[in-house]
Amino acid sequence: MIYLLSSLYFLYGFVLFYSYVKGYSLLRYLLKRKNINAVLTIELVFIILCSFIVFTSQPLNWVIALIMFTHISGVIWLISNPESYYSMVDLDSNNIDSLETASAMIVFGYGVFAYSSNFFLG
C-alpha cells in the first residue's frame, strides 16, 4: 500500500510539473474558488490512503502519519476558512510560477518520504 501511495504522489507531482511546463497549469485550475470540490477530492484520496496505512501497520508508521496530518490540516483550513486560503493565493499572484514549481517538488518529496518510510521504522 505504501508503494501505491508513493506512486500516486509521484504521478501527481509529475502532472503538476508537466502541466506547468506545457502552459496548462493544473495548479492554477485547482486554486480557483469554483474548483474547491476537485481539491477536496484529491486531498480525500490521499487522506484515505494514508489513514489506511497508519491504522493497519504495526509499528506505527509515523512518517505517513505526519503526511496525513498535513493533508488533514489543509482540508480543515480550506473548509473552515476558505477566505483566508484564497486570499493567500491571491496575494502572491506575481509569484505563481515559483509556487507551481514548489508545489510539484513538495508532492515529489511526499512521495520520497512515503516510499522510504519503512526505513525510518527501523
Helices and strands as residue ranges (DSSP letters): H 2-21, H 26-30, G 33-35, H 36-56, H 62-80, H 82-91, G 93-95, H 96-115, H 117-121
